[in-house]
Every structure is written in C-alpha cells, then in structure tokens.
Amino acid sequence: MPTSSHTVAVVGASLAGATTAVALREEGFAERIVLVGAERHLPYERPPLSKGYLLGSAARESVFVQPETWYAEHDVDLRLGVRAESLDLATRELVLDTGERLPFGQLVLATGASPRRLDVPGADQVDLQYLRTLDDSDRLRAALRPGVRVVIVGAGWIGLEVAAAARTAGADVVVLEQAAVPLGVLGPEVAGVFADLHREHGVDLRVGVGVAAVRPTGPAGGTAGILVLSDGSEVAGDLIVVGVGVIPNVELARGAGLAVDNGVAVDAALRTSRDDVLAVGDVANATHPLLGRRIRVEHWANALNQPRTAARTLLGRTDAYDRLPYFFTDQYDLGMEYSGHAAPGDYDQVVVRGDLAERAFIAFWLSGGRVVAAMNVNVWDVTEPLQRLIRSGRSVDPARLTDADVPLDDLVGTTPG
Ligand SMILES: Cc1cc2nc3c(=O)[nH]c(=O)nc-3n(C[C@H](O)[C@H](O)[C@H](O)COP(=O)(O)OP(=O)(O)OC[C@H]3O[C@@H](n4cnc5c(N)ncnc54)[C@H](O)[C@@H]3O)c2cc1C
C-alpha cells in the first residue's frame, strides 16, 4: 500500500499536468499519481480551440491529450471538476474545494494561465467573450455565422486566429489593436505580413487604437455591445472577443510562500524554491540554460516537453530543460513555425530568405551577428536546421542567411566575410 510520501500530486489537468502523469509512468514511477483539475473535461490541448476545432474541421475527440481509458489503465487518479484551493507545505497537503485534504510527497504545479480581462468602464455590462477553454470555444463556434459582426480586441496570436476563423465562417470582423502593428513582438516588417494577410481576407484591422469603455446595445449582460475607442470613435459588435494576453495562475504558489516572479519561479530542473514542489507549462518561469535567464513560455511545445524533465527531477535524475521555445500558428492558408526567443530589445537585425509578399519565407532575428530566433512561413521541415543554427550561437553572414541557394545545414559555423 503506497503511502502519501510516495504520492505525486499534480495540480492542473491540462496539457502540462496530464503529460506529467504520462512522463512519470514512462520514466518508471510506479507509485500513486493524483491529477487534480478544475475543469470538467478530460485533459485537452488548446491550439485547436482557435483553429480546426473552432472552424468545425477537427473532431472533439482529437483535442484530448489521452483517451479516457488511459488514466485508469495507468493507475492515475484523475479528479476532474475539482479545484485545489490552497497548499499547506508544512503538512504537505493540498486543500481541495471538496473539503478533502490530499497528502502528497511531491507536488507539480501545472496551473497554467488565465485570460487577462478587459479592465475598462462598462466591461461588466456586456458578456465579453474570452477564449481559453473548450467551453469558450464551443460558445464562440456557435456564434460565428455569416453576417454576425465580431469585434476582436487585441491582434495577438489568439485574436488573429479568431479573426481568421470568424472570416472563414462568413462573419464580419473588426480587429482593434493598441500598438502600431499586430503581433508587435515580431517587429514591423514581419508583423506587416500578418496585417496584409488579414486585410486581404476582409478583416477591418485598426491599429493604434485602445478601448476606453464598453456599453451594452441591448439589455445589460448580452453579448452585443459598443466599444468606445481611445480616439473617441465607436465600434458596435454582436459579439466582442477579447484576446489581450494571459496571466499565470500563481495563487496556490503565492499562498504557500513559494517564490513567484512572473509565474512560479523554477530552476532549470523545474524545482520551485522547495525541492519537493515543481512547476511546468505556462505557469513556470524557468531558468533556461541556453539563454542564461528565466523565461516563461506560453506555448504548447513547452507544456508538452517540460513534464519529461519534471518527471526526471522527481525521480532524482539529473536533468535540465533546455529546449528552445517553439510555437506555431495557422491562419487561412498561412502556416508558421517560430523557434527561439527574440523579444523587442533582444535583437538588432531582421533578415529574410524568400518572399514576404508571397508569404513564403524564413525570417531570422539576429543579435550581434548571431541568430536568436527564426520563423518559417509556408516553408516546411526546416525546424531542425533552424534550431541547430540558433543553438550553435555562432556568427552568421547575413548575406548567406538571405541566399536561398545556401542550404540551411551549411549555415552553422559560417562567419561573416
Ligand atoms: C485558444 C488557444 C490557442 C492556442 N494556440 C497555440 C498554438 O497555436 N501554438 C502554441 O504553441 N500554443 C498555443 N496555445 C497555448 C497553449 O495552449 C498553452 O501554452 C498550453 O495550454 C499550456 O498548458 P498548461 O497545461 O501549462 O496550462 P493550461 O492549458 O492553462 O491548463 C492549466 C489547467 O489548470 C487548471 N487549474 C488552474 N488552477 C487550478 C487549481 N487551483 N486547481 C485545479 N486546477 C487548476 C486550469 O483550470 C487549467 O485546466 C493556445 C492557447 C489557447 C487558449
């Protein structure tokens, strides 16, 4: 009979939480695993919620991390619809909203992130739509119909993916963005590709405008509303979708006194300020060996891959999570993958191989002559050489980067001149 000192409890039953259970079993952990998740659904993946699933082209079953039978077959005690309300590190117990105190030996926080709310006067008078959960996606999908006027606040990845899905469904779409370009993190040249893409598909993309207030057009609490913009103009929508970023769910960690700094602070082995508590996925702000600093990554691949390192750490094996950040998007007929990390200020040059106007290219972000990030748009099977190039940390001649005749594999190790 296993004791609580052998139990691994995982809070958050989404991609990172469920994959932690998978990785623990694959790494040979034979003791008790309890996976606690506030949502009622089986652990699922979120990328389809703004793409295939929202469009109706991906089946519901395809979003689940594992089939329902997997959890019983692998002796994982899955508690769905249960929220962990607090964490008592002195007794090593989770306090659940069922009233139960769940003892554990080691704990993994996979609590993810929640949408940042639109915080302007009147925001509580309209049923603003956010997109994080399967239920959100179902609600949105039912509302996206020809002729419906959808106003999207925020031209980030989620906002633009919803815009693409809404246009594909025949809705009229307005996208409002406070910054001068959508996806400003990419820099103006590459961001412009996405602006053109959406405008060509009939999206009314308005940049440089913030939302100052909201008011309902019908009875308060309905989905229809008017947005009052920072320039004094107004935009009405049957539906207002807000995609203005996410906030890591750190309440449990903070309440228990764990170090919190833009997420739960963890080392490269994904340990929090306590060795017996780890954090993975969107909530984890992890030391990255290659970057030499902490980074919190809000992407699918990170939630999928960090759990392997966490499982190994829990089992006392030495490991460090050093994969490069990677993510992807699909909008209309544009598919994109991005590797590396280039926040504004992290790079001093952007060069492009291929044709921006044709939307078939690879963009490279450089810092001091070294490639720190790369994006391939409608060019496939290049992630490996691109990541090798970034990881090499070597200087590369920009002229060779832009020359499509130079094989990507030959770029590693080339020096200017
Ligand atoms: C619509 C959408 C589209 C996306 N598309 C892409 C994409 O194309 N490419 C990409 O790379 N990434 C994409 N992402 C991001 C990706 O889905 C996330 O990085 C990933 O879901 C993170 O997984 P996670 O398990 O760390 O956290 P989450 O998915 O946020 O899951 C955390 C879970 O923990 C639960 N929880 C929180 N607190 C508690 C508690 N106290 N007790 C119990 N349960 C709790 C939550 O209810 C939630 O179910 C997308 C995200 C969204 C929302």
PDBQT file of the ligand as one rigid body, heavy atoms in Angstrom, charges set to zero:
ROOT
HETATM    1  C1  LIG A 501      -7.154  29.163 -27.947  1.00  0.00    +0.000 C 
HETATM    2  C2  LIG A 501      -5.702  28.858 -27.755  1.00  0.00    +0.000 A 
HETATM    3  C3  LIG A 501      -4.908  28.574 -28.851  1.00  0.00    +0.000 A 
HETATM    4  C4  LIG A 501      -3.565  28.301 -28.678  1.00  0.00    +0.000 A 
HETATM    5  N1  LIG A 501      -2.809  28.037 -29.780  1.00  0.00    +0.000 NA
HETATM    6  C5  LIG A 501      -1.495  27.765 -29.641  1.00  0.00    +0.000 A 
HETATM    7  C6  LIG A 501      -0.693  27.484 -30.774  1.00  0.00    +0.000 A 
HETATM    8  O1  LIG A 501      -1.162  27.519 -31.906  1.00  0.00    +0.000 OA
HETATM    9  N2  LIG A 501       0.610  27.195 -30.576  1.00  0.00    +0.000 N 
HETATM   10  C7  LIG A 501       1.156  27.150 -29.354  1.00  0.00    +0.000 A 
HETATM   11  O2  LIG A 501       2.355  26.881 -29.237  1.00  0.00    +0.000 OA
HETATM   12  N3  LIG A 501       0.418  27.413 -28.241  1.00  0.00    +0.000 NA
HETATM   13  C8  LIG A 501      -0.895  27.716 -28.360  1.00  0.00    +0.000 A 
HETATM   14  N4  LIG A 501      -1.654  27.998 -27.259  1.00  0.00    +0.000 N 
HETATM   15  C9  LIG A 501      -1.027  27.977 -25.929  1.00  0.00    +0.000 C 
HETATM   16  C10 LIG A 501      -1.069  26.589 -25.295  1.00  0.00    +0.000 C 
HETATM   17  O3  LIG A 501      -2.341  26.057 -25.416  1.00  0.00    +0.000 OA
HETATM   18  C11 LIG A 501      -0.658  26.695 -23.827  1.00  0.00    +0.000 C 
HETATM   19  O4  LIG A 501       0.710  27.032 -23.806  1.00  0.00    +0.000 OA
HETATM   20  C12 LIG A 501      -0.918  25.412 -23.051  1.00  0.00    +0.000 C 
HETATM   21  O5  LIG A 501      -2.296  25.159 -22.971  1.00  0.00    +0.000 OA
HETATM   22  C13 LIG A 501      -0.341  25.481 -21.646  1.00  0.00    +0.000 C 
HETATM   23  O6  LIG A 501      -0.667  24.318 -20.966  1.00  0.00    +0.000 OA
HETATM   24  P1  LIG A 501      -0.652  24.220 -19.374  1.00  0.00    +0.000 P 
HETATM   25  O7  LIG A 501      -1.066  22.817 -19.074  1.00  0.00    +0.000 OA
HETATM   26  O8  LIG A 501       0.623  24.727 -18.851  1.00  0.00    +0.000 OA
HETATM   27  O9  LIG A 501      -1.742  25.262 -18.852  1.00  0.00    +0.000 OA
HETATM   28  P2  LIG A 501      -3.313  25.417 -19.166  1.00  0.00    +0.000 P 
HETATM   29  O10 LIG A 501      -3.604  24.880 -20.518  1.00  0.00    +0.000 OA
HETATM   30  O11 LIG A 501      -3.649  26.838 -18.872  1.00  0.00    +0.000 OA
HETATM   31  O12 LIG A 501      -4.018  24.492 -18.101  1.00  0.00    +0.000 OA
HETATM   32  C14 LIG A 501      -3.998  24.734 -16.738  1.00  0.00    +0.000 C 
HETATM   33  C15 LIG A 501      -5.132  23.947 -16.107  1.00  0.00    +0.000 C 
HETATM   34  O13 LIG A 501      -5.007  24.047 -14.694  1.00  0.00    +0.000 OA
HETATM   35  C16 LIG A 501      -6.289  24.216 -14.132  1.00  0.00    +0.000 C 
HETATM   36  N5  LIG A 501      -6.128  24.838 -12.815  1.00  0.00    +0.000 N 
HETATM   37  C17 LIG A 501      -5.610  26.065 -12.537  1.00  0.00    +0.000 A 
HETATM   38  N6  LIG A 501      -5.596  26.290 -11.193  1.00  0.00    +0.000 NA
HETATM   39  C18 LIG A 501      -6.117  25.162 -10.622  1.00  0.00    +0.000 A 
HETATM   40  C19 LIG A 501      -6.374  24.776  -9.278  1.00  0.00    +0.000 A 
HETATM   41  N7  LIG A 501      -6.079  25.575  -8.257  1.00  0.00    +0.000 N 
HETATM   42  N8  LIG A 501      -6.926  23.559  -9.046  1.00  0.00    +0.000 NA
HETATM   43  C20 LIG A 501      -7.213  22.728 -10.098  1.00  0.00    +0.000 A 
HETATM   44  N9  LIG A 501      -6.995  23.040 -11.379  1.00  0.00    +0.000 NA
HETATM   45  C21 LIG A 501      -6.451  24.234 -11.648  1.00  0.00    +0.000 A 
HETATM   46  C22 LIG A 501      -6.994  25.100 -15.148  1.00  0.00    +0.000 C 
HETATM   47  O14 LIG A 501      -8.399  25.020 -14.993  1.00  0.00    +0.000 OA
HETATM   48  C23 LIG A 501      -6.499  24.507 -16.462  1.00  0.00    +0.000 C 
HETATM   49  O15 LIG A 501      -7.328  23.455 -16.879  1.00  0.00    +0.000 OA
HETATM   50  C24 LIG A 501      -3.002  28.301 -27.391  1.00  0.00    +0.000 A 
HETATM   51  C25 LIG A 501      -3.808  28.597 -26.280  1.00  0.00    +0.000 A 
HETATM   52  C26 LIG A 501      -5.134  28.893 -26.451  1.00  0.00    +0.000 A 
HETATM   53  C27 LIG A 501      -6.007  29.227 -25.274  1.00  0.00    +0.000 C 
ENDROOT
TORSDOF 0
